[in-house]
Amino acid sequence: MSISTRAMAAQRQADLPAASIPQSQRTVKGTVLSIATVVIALLAWEVIARLKHSVYVPSVTQIAITFWHEWFSATFRDQAVPSLYRMFFGYIIAAVCGVTVGVIVGYYRFMFRLLDPVLQYWRATPATAIIPVGILLIGIGDEMKILVIAFGAVWPILINSADGARLVPRERLETARVFGLTSFETLRRVVVPSAMPQIAAGMRTGLAIAFILIVVSEMIGSTNGIGYYVLQAQRTFAIPEMYGGVILLAILGFTLNTVFVFVESKVLGWHYGQSARTR
Amino acid sequence: MARQKLLRVNVPGIAFVIGCIVVFEITARLGWLTSYVPPPSIIFVALGQGLINGEISSQIGATLHAYFIGLALATCLAVTLGILMGTYQPVQDAFKMVVEFMRPVPSVAMIPLAILFLGLGVQMRVAVITYAAFWPLLISTLYGVRGIDPQALDVARNFGITGAEALWRVTLPSALTGIMTGFRVSATIALVVTVTTELIAGNSGIGFYISQMEQANRLPPMYAAIILTGILGFLLNAMFFQLDRRIVFWTPAAQDKPA
């Protein structure tokens, strides 16, 4: 490998997808324009759908009505709730294992060198490719999905935590030594807090992967869940239901990301404030 | 410098990998694992055979074909829209809310929609890959355009470079760092989506091969193909990493010499 691990770590940090589009100054005209585009697009869809009577493109109102009937009813409990709790458990396992192992691996240089090739390999493997193995070994129950999500989401969390712990500024570690902190205390009071932004970044990537994995694992092997629902709707030509499912996934994806960013800003506000001051 | 670094191999790391494979081999041979997990030696033989007789290697071609077309399409579209949005405020205003609505839709949720319109062929996969790779590129192009030194644009204007020429000669090169960052994120996502789409509803490609082998209960080739996706991901990643350093050679990350 001719690439230094530090450069790789810097690159990984740069590789994190941005949270949203950059903020620009809000003007009344701008806001009107952005709302107008959405309204015009929806109207155009409605008109075209009504004129063409295509089975594939139901009108916006029809999709909205279907969405209302489907998701504000028992369907939500039967299809969306299982997806959410599988994802939740899988993600929690990934987060706990990823952060714990990651910080330890990053803190002890030798551990990092030992595990680096394995980590690089699993990071590069498309997580969804392991779903067939999960189905073979565990079947198509909840355990399979939870484990597949945990396995897929753990690598970005682990690698980012390891990077965060590995690249703690030396002064902080030396200060800890001056104060006579033990190895464990240093880990808990210096390394983990300093690695927090990186850990959070890894957890955000992990969340996105967990979301993809729950949808895909339900599409491939399941008897319920949103992924199953959407694919089944397409196969049975329940087209408005399919669109409704896609919209629900969009809302869930958006909500998860928003909640995560909100919690992150609450938990890590002190950190960003501090680094902004010293910069 | 680079050559020395190349020679410095991570001995403990590689030893650990080999150790794991050996332990795995022994436990599998002793029958401590389920019959669903063949020993690594059999998997590697299957991988070698598949690569030589073309059973697996032909699928790599199909996968990379869809992958590169999708990624290239996404790059062209996202960079163009990103530069226009970043430069002209009305364009940004017009598309902003649409982007915020569309972006959170997980790309895999688009698979049923794409099947409906495009069937199970390559076009369907390319469409989903393009969709998935589009968003990170768009956002980072926007950030790249935002970060342009205003003086550069002023200087260009003094030399009479305006409009499309300024976009091409000043904005695009300045935004290149941002674009490349987005490109690598997109490249990773695109591979995941390529394999996933093939797995769910493909008719060729490595993902398709994996699901075929699973259904045929031919496990060694299935595991071989899964291992191959990881190798492919690793190689593509390394390739784009180097490409990035060559293209935007002036950034600090690219100049960070191996320590």
Interface residues (C-beta under 8 A of the other chain):
Chain A: M1 S2 I3 S4 R6 A7 M8 A10 Q11 A14 D15 L16 P17 A18 S20 I21 P22 S24 T27 K29 G30 T31 L33 S34 I35 A36 T37 V38 A41 Y56 F110 R113 L114 L115 D116 P117 V118 Q120 Y121 W122 A124 T125 P126 A127 T128 A129 I130 I131 P132 V133 I135 L136 L137 F211 I212 V215 V216 M219 I220 G227 V230 L231 A233 Q234 I239 M242 Y243 G245 V246 L249 A250 I251 G253 F254 N257
Chain B: A2 K5 L6 N10 P12 G13 I14 F16 V17 C20 T34 Y36 V37 Q89 P90 Q92 D93 A94 F95 K96 M97 V98 V99 E100 F101 M102 P104 V105 P106 S107 V108 A109 M110 I111 P112 L113 I115 L116 F117 W135 P136 I139 S140 L142 Y143 R146 T181 R184 V185 T188 L191 V192 T194 V195 T196 L199 I200 I206 G207 I210 S211 E214 L219 M222 Y223 A225 I226 T229 G230 I231 G233 F234 L236 N237 A238 F241 D244 P252 A253 D256 K257 P258 A259
